[in-house]
Amino acid sequence: MPELPEVEVTRRSVADGLLGARVLDVRMGLPLRWPLGRDPQGLAGCVCGEISRRGKYLWLPLMRDVDSLAEHLPGLPRNAPAPAGGLLIHLGMSGALSFGEAPAERAPHEHFRLVTDRGDLWLIDPRRFGAVVWSPSLQDEPARKLLSVLGPEPFDPALDDAGFHAGLKARRTPVKAALLSGELVVGAGNIYACEALHLARIDPRLASNKISRPRAARLLAAVRQVLRQAIDAGGSTLRDFSANGAAGHYQERAQVYGREGQPCNTCGTAVRRIVQGQRATFFCGVCQKR
Ligand SMILES: [Zn+2]
């Protein structure tokens, strides 16, 4: 499933093409996780703003082009495009977004297409857990509610060692589960949580509240390093992820994830695999301490 790095890679791959593109048509396929929440045809004429990311959500602002409206409504001021709202996009379990010259034939699993004057943005999502939802702004419903449950962004400078440590102190769950919850920091999905704990040399089974302040600082730095490396590598392609058709390569440089029985690159001990909360955890029993 696409995690934060894959979503960020997707954002970067479509951002330049979309910026300033004018919407000509919106085509919906089968229902996604949530309905669009407005008439798709009403988006025609909007101009795409700069696409951003929060957690695993993408936000594409759509602006009303006041200049073109002014031709029909002479009373309107000829200013910069006024914001009209935007689309909150989630890739779910199996979503892949592309922007460019779309195939003329609709693909079997294509369930959303934004036709613009510069190319199409289209979503292929076989499992249909993804979503494209209209919201008047990020501060209005439904975006506000969907984003309000997210923990801090990993690269937000406001997330500091003290705050991260305090969050761990307040939890008794294994540290791996605390990372996966996304409450302390978003982005550490299964592969990245395993890799960050290995980098920080912390046993994934250790209770969160047993982690000292220096180890918490090391873990936060490790989460950031792993996510940055994953974004640089184009994300991870475990099954079929792609951003604009390009697969990611982070999984090839994973130190523990998917390497059960293979020697730890640091100490040579066989990497172990256990199951925590129904998710596979990979770690080195020697390098990673309780
Ligand atoms: Zn080791």
Boltz pocket constraint, residues with backbone or C-beta under 6 A from the ligand:
constraints:
  - pocket:
      binder: B
      contacts: [[A, 264], [A, 265], [A, 266], [A, 267], [A, 268], [A, 269], [A, 284], [A, 285], [A, 286], [A, 287], [A, 288]]
      max_distance: 6.0
